[in-house]
């Protein structure tokens, strides 16, 4: 579902005025739609209805406690990559038995936290990690459930920074070593092999690479079964892309239904790890125009958001649609670079955008529900913005704006001379 619409010339999210959100909470400000989060989760969950499954939301995409709580109540599991994300899931009321722990660099402390919480399984990404997890589990008198994340050497055809399934990437156990890794794990008394899986990248717009990865996972699953190892699940990762500009995003329900038909009757529970596809379209970043600047025939719209709030354009050269919140009939349109106040030339949120603007206008940066606030920083000592959830006609502040004092609350001055 698209939660955005115009009413009397004004942009709304789930029918709630974004102008009113800015009046109440200020700018810059992130705003999310509960209805859109729930609808996107249902597309995955109901699409997989023909097979035993667990949809584990990728917490790294948007880890706000209210977002996690909405998805936990909808029945989601969670894919985490740190001890901090585990703590967030538990604080939001998530079921640890529906949590899978991914990531290439799990510390002993994180392993202990996962075992103590009783998570569903660890997605192990290297042979040394198997040995470390065995030692940690032994010291705790536990048996750790593991799923081996395989690197299938499949090109996801996405941005190189978010490709994770090629041999050159740091993620997963190389496909050619996977069977030996399974044999090694089987020999470790404090590990229990629960499944295998893969994750080939993010913002994937073609499902053919996902099909290729599934072929490799099924081939490996058959080889593992011939070793007398019983797998309970296959984790096929996430990464399905969304529309930012003119992309044609995959039909999630159709893809999941096709996946369910292919895997029905094989005896495996199917796991998926979507993040962007659930949270991305559900959010916008509200910002206000501070100045309109003409410099050497180049027009700049200087807004109060920046790369500190939304780093994706600077980091990935990503494109986000930028629109005026209120229509301005009769006002002249012009081409603007939309830029922030941070002292970096890379602080550009959009290039050559056709907009009718005046100082003080509100603009919305769309598709900003994923990999946005979670990557925000305090560069230039900028307090991070609030997060607001639109829920059944109400706008709820689910994270307060940081104060300037909070930025250095943990710092200490030198003792007086």
Buried (B, 14 or more C-beta within 10 A) or exposed (E): BEBBEEEEEBBBBBEBBBBEBBEEBBBBBBBBBBBBBBBBBBBBBEBBEBBBBBBBBBBBBBBBBBBBBBBBEBEBBBBBBBBEBBEBBBEBEBBBEBBBBBBBEBEEEBBBBBBEBEBBBBBBBBBEBBBBBBBBBBEBEBBBBBBBBBBBBBEBBBBEEBBBBBEEBEBBBEBEBBBEBBEBBBEBEBBBBBBBBBBBBBBBBEBEBBBBBBEBBBEBBEEBEEEEBEBBBBBBBBBBBBBBEEEEBBBBBEBBBBBBEBBEEEEBBBBBBBBBBBBBBBBBBBBBBBEBEEEEEEBBBBBBBBBBBBBBBBBBEBBBBBBBBBBBEEEEEBEBBBBBBBEBEEBBBBEEBEBBBEEEBBBBBBBBBBBBBBBBEBBBEBBBBBBBBBBEEEBEBBBEBBEEEEBEEEEEEEEEE
